[in-house]
Amino acid sequence: MVRDVQRKPQAQTGEGRPAQPAYLTVAEVAAQLRVSNMTVYRLVQSGELAAVRVGRSYRIREDDVDRFLAERYTQAG
């Protein structure tokens, strides 16, 4: 059974700063960007998208995905 997971706002520590950054898998980033997993792997390997290696897989911070998209945003028209 597959459940649709909704993101919750980041938790705050007692000092008012975010607890931990949210990390996404390659598949989650690929789905968010609507590209293939291989495209995400290529972006990571080329250094265009920052990632952390965990064992044999990668984890990508949500902030880094947002930054990647913001840097490549262009106005149409």
C-alpha positions as CSV (number, residue, x, y, z in Angstrom):
1,M,0.0,0.0,0.0
2,V,1.4,3.4,-1.0
3,R,0.5,6.4,0.9
4,D,0.8,10.0,-0.2
5,V,3.1,11.7,2.2
6,Q,2.6,15.4,2.9
7,R,5.5,17.5,4.1
8,K,5.2,19.1,7.5
9,P,6.8,22.4,8.4
10,Q,10.3,22.1,9.8
11,A,10.4,21.7,13.6
12,Q,11.9,24.5,15.6
13,T,14.4,24.0,18.4
14,G,14.0,25.9,21.7
15,E,16.2,28.7,20.4
16,G,13.9,29.3,17.4
17,R,16.1,27.9,14.7
18,P,15.3,24.9,12.5
19,A,16.1,21.5,14.1
20,Q,17.5,19.6,11.1
21,P,17.4,20.2,7.4
22,A,15.1,17.9,5.4
23,Y,17.0,15.4,3.2
24,L,15.5,13.9,0.0
25,T,16.4,10.8,-1.9
26,V,17.4,10.9,-5.6
27,A,14.0,9.5,-6.5
28,E,12.2,12.2,-4.5
29,V,14.2,15.0,-6.2
30,A,13.7,13.4,-9.6
31,A,9.9,13.4,-9.0
32,Q,9.9,17.0,-7.7
33,L,11.9,18.2,-10.8
34,R,10.0,15.8,-13.1
35,V,13.2,14.4,-14.5
36,S,14.8,10.9,-14.4
37,N,16.8,9.5,-11.6
38,M,19.8,9.4,-13.9
39,T,19.5,13.2,-14.5
40,V,19.7,13.8,-10.8
41,Y,22.7,11.6,-10.5
42,R,24.4,13.5,-13.4
43,L,23.7,16.8,-11.6
44,V,25.2,15.5,-8.4
45,Q,28.3,14.1,-10.2
46,S,28.9,17.3,-12.1
47,G,28.7,19.3,-8.9
48,E,25.6,21.3,-10.0
49,L,23.5,19.9,-7.2
50,A,25.0,19.4,-3.8
51,A,24.5,16.0,-2.1
52,V,25.6,13.9,0.8
53,R,26.7,10.4,0.3
54,V,25.1,7.9,2.7
55,G,26.4,4.4,2.2
56,R,25.9,3.7,-1.5
57,S,23.2,6.3,-2.0
58,Y,22.8,10.1,-2.0
59,R,20.7,12.4,0.1
60,I,20.0,16.0,-1.1
61,R,18.9,18.8,1.2
62,E,15.6,20.5,0.2
63,D,17.4,23.9,0.5
64,D,19.9,22.8,-2.1
65,V,17.2,21.8,-4.5
66,D,15.5,25.1,-4.0
67,R,18.8,26.9,-4.5
68,F,19.5,24.9,-7.7
69,L,16.1,25.9,-9.1
70,A,16.4,29.5,-8.1
71,E,19.8,29.8,-9.9
72,R,18.3,28.5,-13.1
73,Y,15.0,30.4,-13.1
74,T,14.4,32.5,-16.1
75,Q,11.6,35.0,-16.9
76,A,9.6,34.2,-20.1
77,G,8.4,37.0,-22.3
